[in-house]
Amino acid sequence: MLAYLLRRLLLSVPLLFLVSILTFVVVALIPGDPAVRILGAGHTEAEYHALDHKLGLTKPILTQYGHWLGQVLHGSLGTSLFSLQSVSSEVNQRLGVTVSLVVGATLVSLVVGVGLGVASVVWRGPLGRAIDAFSWAGFAIPNFWLGLILVEYVAVKAKLLPPSGYVPLAQSPWDWLQSLILPVLTLSAAGATGIAKQTRDALSEVMSREFIVSMRLAGLSRGTILFRHGLRNAAIPIVTIVGLFAVAMLGGTILVEQVFVLPGLGSLAVQAATDHDLPVIEGVVIYFTLIVVAVNLIIDLSYAWLNPRIRIAR
Amino acid sequence: MSAISPLQTSGLEGPGSVPAGATASAKPPSLLLRVLRRPIGAAALIVFVGIIVACAAAPLLAPDGPYASSLLAELQGPSVHHLLGTDELGRDILSRLLYGGRPTLLAAAEATAIAIFLGTILGVVSGYRRGLTDRVVSLWADLLLTMPVLVVLIVVVSVYPSSLYPAMLPLGLMLSAAPIRVLRSVTLAVREDLYIDAARVNGLTHRQIMIRHVLPRIRGPIVVQATLVGAVSVLMASGLAFLGFGVQVPAPSWGSMVAEAASEYQQQSWFLVPTGGAIALTVLSLGLLGDVLRDAVAEQWTGVAPRRRPRVKSAGNAGSIAAGSAEAAPGVTLSVRDLRVTAPAANGTDLVLVDGISFDLSAGRTLAIVGESGCGKSVTARAILGVAPAGGRISGSARFDGRELVGASESQLRAVRGRRIGFIGQDPLTALDPTQTTGSALAEVVRAYSGCRAAAARGRALELLARVRLENPERIAGLYPHQISGGMAQRVTIARALAGDPEIIVADEPTTALDVTVQADILALLVSLQLSSGIAILLITHDWGVVAGMADEVLVMYAGQAVERTAAERIFDHPQHPYTDLLLRANPQRAPAGSALPSIRGTVPEPADWPVGCRFAGRCPLAQDDCQAAPIPMLAVEGGHESRCIHADQLQAVR
């Protein structure tokens, strides 16, 4: 069990390396020069070279990466080329927004998706077909578009919720919740419908298995069989897709934060990419990858919890 | 935006479940034709091709140029002049959508081509070569699946801000994970096929085999993956453009048009509809096309339209109650009269699976139902407890302790199932929930029956395990089904059947799936339980040894009917039906040593092919013309012995 988790964790190390090197190499290819952007139009050649040197941009890429990696191992992600703030503090300020979004959207899509999926197995027929249609809509509608439509009808026309902005939890839990409802709904639409479809497929397969019949023949109630045995056995494919959607929704925050003007990691990434602010981009990418690693670890833990074969055999 | 479609994951199972022996003998209609035959497939294909053609032919079709603006007509709704209205600069939205589709669709096509190219190569090679290559490729695909796609893309677009195309390279790379996985599993299945082995014998190199033999056969799954990856690519490409990456104002693209619409929605919310709608419609048509394609490909693999595995489902109240043909004899625990089970066939007609079975079972006695597979023995056993095959109906009568079970409600049946009639199935390992320890499985039914507390239920579970003579019940109670042997698992299911202190146990071939050495133990256990608690046993079997060891009475079933019924001690020496006679002769324990074991020629006919007359006539050595003329009734022979044969007298002559 422990060995299994350790092995899964080890797999995340190459992922972190791969993503950080990839980012470094790609960003180093950026034709626009950060030194030029920082200095603006009226700068001298000497100023330029001085800054270029100070930023370490004249060194070969590998040296730059080695320098950055050394920093990271000492717990620092460097400083932003523009705000001159430390990358860690800038990223940490925004982490809460993105994590709130991803956790909220994962929970909402899990509850709604599994609920709809179970309902469609219990009632079949029209509800099953409706869920099918619904899941296609959830898949095809771009979330940034859905977000704009929700802003238009729920926030602007009906004035039920704020159209944009973010209130930290510490400041006002009620306003925090209100500011998150629309973004979370937007983000979870695709996940909820995808999870509903997967739940329906997995659960109806399990419900046709022999042990379910033998439980009926043993006189157990429908509810016990469906929830305690059916859902439990269907849980692994459901959890797998929840994990994939959680990772996808993490990427989706970039668009949703843009639509709802939320100060999260995604909007920081967009800003830094536009500014060619390498340390910030690198920092955001590392944080995103760490969140992905955390999501995968949770998924692996739940596999082990759900499947005794993994828990015991390994 | 989601990087996964609802299909991609379920797509893993679809084409992956290729029957290993599938051969392409008869050429099925082409994939395109099979897609067009389905209404949704035809609609999705027409919409998708329509969008592609319209965007490609934008210079011909668009009513205006992409930049032609009219300051007099800003932000208009749909009109005759501007079918989809105008934007903030008075440009025709339809024209801009047609032109704007080109960079979006081209970018998506680029990513799709890269993903499918990489996915096919890596998937086929890893599925074909297996071993280390396979493990490395699988790890690589796992790694790709965990990349935060949009973040990586944003990094790349910031390098080349003026165009989407460079970003499509890493997008294609990351999206290749799903095709790698799916095509790998399809290749694994294809590899098992005989004619690839034959190709190897013929001296082709591995590369030639992969290109000439594997690739053509996995064309279907490749196309399915292409549509799904394409759908996700369209979403990604338009998402990037929405963020302002890869677009050059004023050139139109779908994503950037949504962004323009977003900045104007306070004045004109209509603008949002056609822009986002174009993206949604394209993605939807691709996704639906992929779904239909997958079904069509599955049809190709299996040769027939996929049929669902029959789901066992209760007929519930649907079963009509026919009056029993005879009253139950006094002192009888279970009295079954004229039990019939029908189930809908593929063509919509009702098939009769069990055709008028009657028997009585008294306390402490054992009735054996004997016959070959496919005679309806198991269906009969389950029907007594109100469980019929999918859509099936149970009729006739099964009276138990004064209650009618046929047509009883689910809650009435639940009061009987397990609590008064226990059930033991054929394969103990599939009869237990794999995620539950044996102890918790037993405690669960104990609590359901008695409503006792968890601790008491656990104690009772241990008692039950001891009662079925499992050594060290505490240890067994903590084990999962996959950790115990078949024989131990069968003892656990017997313990479960005993949990409610039932008066009857229905045992459906309880030893068929077990080792020969274990079979005797399990039967001895059942016999001793019967002796100690007076349980009646309804035993389904095809093993005469079991009948000889346990049964008091025997009912022989053939093709859904009872063909012979008598006391167990009579059946071996005086069979009164040629089917029984042949079954007995085919029994290895009774055959003289050294002689060839006789077998019954032919097989049990399918329910749809059951004849009007004697159903065994086609395989019977005594069959004459009058056998097939009309249904044969059960005929009394002597001493309560009954047989469904009009030429049973000749049986004595043959012997």
Interface residues (C-beta under 8 A of the other chain):
Chain A: L11 S12 P14 L15 L18 V19 L22 T23 V26 V27 L29 I30 P31 S135 W136 A137 G138 F139 A140 I141 P142 N143 F144 W145 L148 I149 V151 E152 V156 A190 G191 T193 G194 K197 Q198 D201 S204 M207 S208 R209 E210 F211 V213 S214 M215 R216 L217 A218 G219 L220 S221 R222 T224 R228 H229 R232 N233 P237 T240 I241 L244 F245 V247 A248 M249 L250 G251 G252 I254 L255 Q258 V259 G266 A269 V270 A273 T274 H276 I281 V284 V285 F288 T289 I291 V292 V293 N296 L306 N307 P308 R309 I312
Chain B: M1 S2 A3 I4 S5 P6 L7 T9 S10 L139 D142 L143 L145 T146 M147 P148 V149 L150 V151 V152 I154 V155 V156 V157 S158 V159 P170 A231 L235 S238 G239 F242 L243 F245 V258 A261 A262 Y265 Q266 S269 L272 T275 G276 I279 A280 L281 V283 L284 G287 L288 R309 P310 R311 V312 S314 R382 L385 V387 E410 L413 R414 A415 V416 R417 G418 R419 G422 F423 G425 D427 T430 A431 L432 D433 P434 T435 Q436 T437 E444 V445 A448 Y449 Y480 H482 Q483 T493 R496 A497 A499 G500
